[in-house]
């Protein structure tokens, strides 16, 4: 396995395209696998369920944010994650951000979110996101100054405002 340099200075965002389908599915699986581990199913049994879940998530994002920018996060040339952003007149929405397991907890997400916060400061608009209530990324968002705007049974809606 190739070693990935964790230098945040090597972060590059490029538009997502058809060549990324397999990578995006593998990334989705790496993020969601813990939810399904209690089923004790083999990978062959889980794959159809995960593909349906992946398609449903993709459709949901496309429906809710039809103008969103879908980008692949790269360290140099190596894809290591994805970010979906929607920039509306009232706010910037971080629709989704995910990194491969080897890149989690290494400051890359923090670097990307701080860049988004800098853009929002210039644009004078809030940065909004929603996150599963059980997701440990909530700690990251709180550390970066996001506050809870609303909670549902499954999600926490959070906002960072440059005016704060």
ABEGO torsion letter per residue (X at the ends): XBBBBABAAABBBBBBBAAAAAAAAAAAAAAAAAAAAAAGBBAAAAAAAAAAAAAAAAAAAAAABAABBBBBBBBEABBAEBBBBBBBAABBBBABBBBBAAABGAGAAAAAAAAAAAAAAAAGBBBBBBBBAABAAAAAAAAAGBBBABBBAABBBBBBBAAX
